[in-house]
Amino acid sequence: MTVADEREPEHGSDEALAAEYVLGVLPAEERRAAAQRNESEPAFARLVEAWEERLSPLNAGYDEAEPPASVKTALDARLFGRAEKTATKTGFMQSLSFWRGLAAAAITALLLAVALPLLQPAPVTSPAERLVASLASDETDVRYIVLYDAHAGEIGLSHVTGDRAAGRDFELWVIEGDGPPASLGVIPVGASVHLPAPPTIREKIASGALFAISLEPEGGSPTGQPTGPVVAAGDLRSI
């Protein structure tokens, strides 16, 4: 039996679409279409609800944060074409001393903006805390959603569609550039599984590596490199 023999076309695409809609990784046009289906199609809405419940434990490690007041101002400006106005006194705004002080402050700010980058070392850019990837292929119905937590050093996988053939296993690989694939081991059977990411794998992910899944003999590749076909692949993006 091959992977192609085990496809479930009657619901596989909607399962994948619902999962990607919940994760927020769909392009804008596809997301709008999915949102409309979520409002009008009960069957699709149930898939979305199921994925929300399945992925909700991933939020447990993150505290709620109150957005700054500037967020609302920016939203008002974007949605309604206006920003909140600050009440001021006309006489004060028109006074000569005010404009002189404003000019002096502007010059000071400009000098600081030019000088500070020269006096301070460049900040170190840290990798994104959470990354997501949708692993799929046009040749198979195998699809996984991958969530990488850089802080915890853990990779979570949610199985969307596609079953492994009898006597075969799925194996997860991380591929950085033209380097050889690095194995993260056989993917355990289950709707949601977690795998630790060793330091070497974390470095590859931080450098922009992509994930791939190959179909291997039971127990994994005997050579340390993929021996079977790649049934799903995808790159990571920040969330």
Helices and strands as residue ranges (DSSP letters): G 4-6, H 12-23, H 28-40, H 42-55, G 56-59, H 69-80, H 90-94, H 96-119, E 130-135, E 143-149, E 154-161, E 168-175, E 182-186, E 192-196, H 199-206, E 210-217, E 230-235, E 237-238
